[in-house]
Amino acid sequence: MELSDADAQAVLRVAARLTEHPPLDFPDVLAAVREEIVCDTATFNDMVMATRDFRYVIVPANESARAKRLKPFYDTYIHEHPLIAAVTAAEGLGAIRFCDVEGGGEITSTDLFRHFYRPFDVRFQLAVQLPSPPDVVVGYALNRSEAAGEFSDRDVAVLNALSGHLAMHHRAALDDERTRLVNAELDRSAWAVVSVRSDGMIEASSSEVLRTGTRVPEALEPLVGGDAARREVILGTQPWQCIAHSVPLGPTVLFLRRRQDTEHDTATLIGAGLTPRQAEILLVLARTGGSNNELAAELGVSEATVKKHLERVFRVLAVTSRAAAVGRLRELTEAPAP
């Protein structure tokens, strides 16, 4: 179905909001979508199917208590969800309703409907999946009651037109959160981020360690314009850890940190109950904000090993998320020494 001029303008209005910086919070995105597609409730969902790690945001916010109360039933009967089954079996389906997929017509006879959707007063759903890793379902779902009626073909077309913009917002939101975590860790742990031109002049620096407008120290010159490298250098009389990355058609970015800071943080984490390897993985997570796959590549271990170590880190530090683990690292390493 082609969009009318009015609907195309509606899509452009939402798209303009999705490109704002900093990125909109997910409740605001859901509210913007609801302005153009009428529904009773709307959710953003991030679901790791293998571990049943299901996270969500719901609007209106006053539905949060009911969602929390009913979520255990959703977790139990998720295998009966016809839309989840459809998107995990085939990619690129676009916006879909219960009536668009196999098994959707029988949704009312499932335990999922009896224990979750009926108490939630949801009879119809329109959902779209965003690009995500294998075995992960990320997307938006719009819900209507029996009284509100089925979503129209126009609603499907509008959500399809918005899907690319929603995907770009999701990526921007993840990047923004990762940057926030990394910057907080850089500030906490005295990392200096330095941009160096090919002629050795420092064009930007986050620290007074190396000043903008001066030449890079001789010890760092071999790292400028070369391949990605990691090594220890002596600046003044102190050993520094240095990570160098050359930007294509641009400067070299250097990350610098006093070596003893890393050793202090590692010792602190070991004192808190972590193994040296677990401490190393947490410190790399704090520095990079990387995914398990990216951490595995940097550390030279398998992704499964990283996941296993992080699970142990969470248990020892009594946290339930990567961000909380980084926050706990900050609390531990900023505490005054006895």
C-alpha positions, 0 to 999 in steps of 0.5 A, spaced: 500 500 500 502 506 498 502 512 503 498 518 502 501 525 502 498 526 509 501 519 511 508 521 508 508 527 512 507 524 518 512 519 517 517 525 515 515 528 522 517 522 526 523 521 522 525 528 524 524 527 531 528 520 531 534 524 528 535 529 534 541 529 538 542 526 543 537 520 541 530 520 544 529 516 550 525 510 548 518 512 551 519 518 547 520 514 540 514 510 542 510 516 544 512 519 537 509 513 533 503 513 537 501 520 535 501 517 528 498 510 529 493 509 534 494 504 539 492 502 546 499 501 548 506 500 545 513 497 547 520 497 545 523 490 546 530 487 546 529 479 547 535 474 547 531 468 546 537 463 548 537 466 555 530 469 556 533 475 557 527 480 555 527 487 556 522 492 554 519 499 555 512 500 555 507 507 554 503 509 557 507 509 563 502 507 568 501 500 564 508 499 567 505 495 574 501 491 570 506 489 565 511 487 570 506 483 574 504 479 567 511 479 564 512 472 568 507 469 563 510 472 557 516 469 559 513 462 560 509 462 554 513 466 549 514 460 544 507 461 543 507 468 540 506 467 532 510 474 531 516 472 534 516 465 531 515 468 524 521 473 525 526 468 528 524 463 522 525 469 516 528 475 516 525 482 512 518 481 514 517 488 515 511 490 519 506 484 521 500 483 525 497 477 528 493 476 522 499 476 517 502 470 519 501 462 520 498 461 527 496 468 528 489 466 527 489 462 533 492 466 538 486 467 542 486 459 544 494 459 546 496 460 554 500 466 552 493 470 550 489 467 556 495 469 561 498 475 558 494 478 552 487 477 555 489 480 562 492 486 558 486 487 554 490 486 548 487 482 542 491 485 536 498 487 535 502 490 529 510 489 530 516 490 526 523 487 527 529 491 527 536 489 525 539 485 530 544 479 532 542 472 531 537 469 536 536 476 538 529 480 537 529 487 537 523 491 535 517 495 536 510 492 538 503 496 538 497 493 541 490 494 541 484 491 544 478 488 541 474 494 542 479 498 538 479 493 532 485 491 528 490 495 525 489 497 518 493 496 511 495 504 512 498 502 519 502 497 516 505 501 511 506 507 516 510 502 520 514 499 514 516 506 512 518 508 519 522 502 520 529 504 517 528 510 521 527 506 528 533 502 526 537 508 525 535 511 532 536 504 535 543 504 533 544 511 535 542 510 542 546 504 543 552 508 540 550 514 545 550 509 551 556 506 549 560 513 548 557 515 555 560 509 559 566 509 555 567 517 557 565 516 564 571 510 565 576 515 561 574 520 566 574 516 572 581 512 570 585 518 567 585 516 560 588 521 555 585 521 548 589 525 543 588 526 536 595 527 532 596 529 525 601 526 520 606 531 521 606 529 529 602 535 531 597 534 536 590 537 534 586 535 540 587 532 547 582 531 552 588 532 558 594 536 559 598 530 559 599 532 552 597 539 550 594 541 543 598 545 539 605 541 541 609 536 538 607 529 540 613 526 544 619 522 541 616 516 544 610 516 541 612 518 534 613 511 531 605 510 532 603 516 528 600 514 522 601 506 522 597 500 524 593 499 530 598 498 536 598 497 543 605 498 547 608 501 553 612 508 553 615 512 557 613 519 558 617 523 562 619 518 568 613 514 568 610 508 564 604 509 560 600 504 556 598 507 549 593 504 544 594 507 537 588 507 532 589 511 525 583 514 522 582 512 514 584 519 511 585 522 518 589 523 524 592 518 529 588 517 535 592 515 541 589 513 548 594 514 554 594 511 561 599 511 567 600 503 567 600 503 575 593 505 575 591 499 571 595 495 576 591 498 582 584 497 579 586 490 577 588 489 585 582 492 587 578 487 583 581 481 585 581 484 592 573 484 591 573 477 589 574 476 582 580 472 578 585 476 574 582 474 568 575 476 570 578 483 572 581 484 566 575 483 562 571 488 566 576 493 565 576 492 558 569 492 558 569 499 562 574 502 557 571 500 550 563 498 552 564 492 547 560 487 546 561 480 548 564 478 541 568 484 541 571 483 548 573 476 545 576 478 539 581 483 543 582 478 549 584 472 544 578 468 547 572 465 545 565 469 546 563 463 550 568 464 555 567 472 556 560 470 557 561 465 562 566 470 566 561 476 566 556 472 569 561 470 574 563 478 575 555 479 575 554 474 581 561 477 585 559 484 584 552 483 586 549 486 579 545 484 573 547 488 567 554 490 564 553 498 566 551 496 573 558 492 573 562 498 570 558 503 575 561 498 581 568 498 578 568 505 579 565 505 586 571 500 588 576 503 585 575 510 587 574 508 594 580 511 598 585 506 600 585 503 607 
